[in-house]
């Protein structure tokens, strides 16, 4: 169902649009299409002085701070390349953007995202990013549980091909 109402205090939350993730083969939109649409969204939010949140995933190289649950997705084998968790250049350099660093799937769990939004009076979040079935979905569910109205920009999302069986990043690392 299309969104018919946007709250007056809405934030854009862009999930995991970072160096190692962008460039993975994704469907239904390619990661470059997701980034291009995310840039358009961010420009629109900036134009209206609405909050833009850039969420990035980080982890210790040995995985010691990763969520301990069992998963069929292999953990990264060894050190990741420098800058792997940096937000892509197309989305950086905007004063006032909020950066949230997470260590698990949801952008809410163990982060300051909720207080950052509440201090700005945000009542609705618009979500986009990679991966739809992990970071975006987990954040959407948590946002709803935190009392936010939630909108998903489906043409600014992508899921890595072969996610269920594990996949390799462009640097040869399994995520």
C-alpha positions as CSV (number, residue, x, y, z in Angstrom):
1,X,0.0,0.0,0.0
2,X,1.4,3.4,-0.9
3,X,2.0,5.9,1.8
4,X,-0.7,8.5,1.8
5,X,0.5,10.6,4.7
6,X,3.9,11.7,5.8
7,X,4.3,13.1,9.3
8,X,5.5,16.7,9.5
9,X,8.6,15.5,11.5
10,X,10.0,12.6,9.5
11,X,13.5,11.3,9.2
12,X,15.2,9.5,6.4
13,X,17.2,6.5,7.7
14,X,19.6,5.0,5.2
15,X,20.9,1.6,6.2
16,X,24.3,0.0,5.4
17,X,25.2,2.0,2.4
18,X,28.9,1.5,3.0
19,X,31.9,0.5,1.0
20,X,31.9,-3.3,1.5
21,X,28.1,-3.6,1.1
22,X,27.6,-1.3,-1.9
23,X,28.8,-3.1,-5.0
24,X,27.4,-6.5,-4.0
25,X,25.0,-7.9,-6.6
26,X,21.6,-7.0,-5.3
27,X,18.0,-7.5,-6.4
28,X,15.5,-6.1,-7.3
29,X,17.6,-2.9,-7.6
30,X,21.3,-2.9,-8.1
31,X,23.4,-1.4,-5.3
32,X,24.3,1.5,-7.6
33,X,20.6,2.2,-8.2
34,X,19.9,2.0,-4.4
35,X,22.7,4.5,-3.8
36,X,21.5,6.9,-6.6
37,X,17.9,6.8,-5.2
38,X,19.2,7.2,-1.6
39,X,21.1,10.3,-2.8
40,X,17.9,11.7,-4.3
41,X,16.0,11.0,-1.1
42,X,18.7,12.6,1.1
43,X,18.7,15.7,-1.2
44,X,15.0,16.0,-0.7
45,X,15.2,15.7,3.0
46,X,18.1,18.2,3.1
47,X,16.0,20.6,1.0
48,X,13.2,20.5,3.6
49,X,15.7,20.6,6.6
50,X,14.5,17.1,7.7
51,X,16.9,14.7,9.5
52,X,18.9,12.3,7.5
53,X,20.5,9.3,9.3
54,X,23.3,7.3,7.9
55,X,23.5,3.9,9.5
56,X,26.7,1.8,9.2
57,X,27.5,-1.7,10.4
58,X,30.9,-2.2,12.0
59,X,32.5,-5.2,13.8
60,X,35.8,-6.2,15.2
61,X,37.9,-8.0,12.6
62,X,37.7,-11.3,14.6
63,X,33.9,-11.1,15.0
64,X,34.2,-11.0,18.8
65,X,31.5,-8.3,19.0
66,X,29.1,-9.9,16.6
67,X,25.7,-11.0,17.7
68,X,26.3,-14.5,19.2
69,X,23.3,-16.2,17.6
70,X,23.8,-19.1,15.2
71,X,23.4,-18.2,11.5
72,X,24.1,-20.0,8.2
73,X,25.7,-16.8,6.9
74,X,29.5,-17.2,7.3
75,X,31.4,-14.7,9.4
76,X,34.2,-12.7,7.8
77,X,37.4,-14.7,7.6
78,X,40.1,-12.5,8.9
79,X,40.7,-8.8,8.6
80,X,38.5,-6.7,6.4
81,X,39.9,-4.1,4.1
82,X,40.5,-0.6,5.4
83,X,37.5,1.6,5.1
84,X,35.1,-1.3,4.6
85,X,32.6,0.2,7.0
86,X,32.8,3.9,5.7
87,X,29.6,5.3,4.3
88,X,29.9,5.7,0.5
89,X,31.2,9.0,-0.7
90,X,28.0,9.9,-2.5
91,X,26.2,10.2,0.8
92,X,28.8,12.0,2.9
93,X,29.7,15.6,3.5
94,X,26.3,17.0,4.6
95,X,26.5,19.0,7.8
96,X,23.9,17.9,10.2
97,X,23.5,14.3,9.0
98,X,23.4,11.9,11.9
99,X,25.7,8.8,11.7
100,X,24.7,5.8,13.7
101,X,27.0,2.8,14.1
102,X,25.5,-0.6,14.8
103,X,27.0,-4.0,15.5
104,X,24.0,-6.1,14.7
105,X,21.1,-6.1,12.2
106,X,18.8,-3.4,13.7
107,X,19.8,0.2,13.7
108,X,18.0,0.6,17.1
109,X,19.6,-2.2,19.1
110,X,22.5,-1.0,21.2
111,X,22.7,2.4,19.4
112,X,21.6,6.0,20.0
113,X,19.2,6.1,17.1
114,X,16.0,6.3,19.2
115,X,17.3,9.2,21.4
116,X,18.7,11.0,18.3
117,X,15.2,10.8,16.7
118,X,13.2,11.7,19.8
119,X,15.4,14.8,20.6
120,X,14.4,16.1,17.1
121,X,10.7,15.3,17.6
122,X,10.6,12.6,14.8
123,X,7.4,10.6,14.6
124,X,8.0,8.8,11.3
125,X,10.9,7.2,9.6
126,X,11.4,6.5,5.9
127,X,13.8,3.6,5.5
128,X,16.0,2.5,2.5
129,X,19.2,0.6,2.0
130,X,20.9,-2.8,1.8
131,X,20.0,-5.5,2.8
132,X,16.2,-5.4,2.7
133,X,15.7,-8.8,4.5
134,X,18.3,-8.0,7.2
135,X,19.2,-4.5,8.2
136,X,16.2,-2.7,6.7
137,X,13.6,-5.2,7.9
138,X,15.1,-5.4,11.4
139,X,15.2,-1.6,11.7
140,X,11.6,-1.3,10.4
141,X,10.3,-3.7,12.9
142,X,12.2,-2.1,15.8
143,X,11.0,1.4,14.6
144,X,7.4,0.3,14.8
145,X,8.0,-1.3,18.2
146,X,9.5,2.1,19.3
147,X,6.3,3.8,18.3
148,X,7.4,5.4,15.0
149,X,5.3,5.4,11.8
150,X,7.3,3.5,9.2
151,X,7.6,3.9,5.4
152,X,9.8,1.7,3.3
153,X,11.1,3.0,-0.1
154,X,11.1,-0.3,-1.9
155,X,12.9,1.1,-5.0
156,X,15.7,2.3,-2.9
157,X,16.4,-1.1,-1.3
158,X,18.3,-4.2,-2.5
159,X,19.0,-7.6,-1.1
160,X,22.2,-9.4,-2.0
161,X,21.8,-12.3,-4.4
162,X,22.3,-15.6,-2.7
163,X,21.9,-14.2,0.8
164,X,20.4,-17.3,2.2
165,X,23.4,-19.4,1.2
166,X,26.0,-16.8,2.2
167,X,27.6,-14.4,-0.2
168,X,30.9,-12.7,-1.0
169,X,31.6,-9.0,-1.0
170,X,33.6,-7.4,-3.7
171,X,36.8,-7.9,-1.6
172,X,36.3,-11.6,-1.3
173,X,35.0,-11.5,2.2
174,X,31.9,-13.4,3.3
175,X,29.4,-11.3,5.2
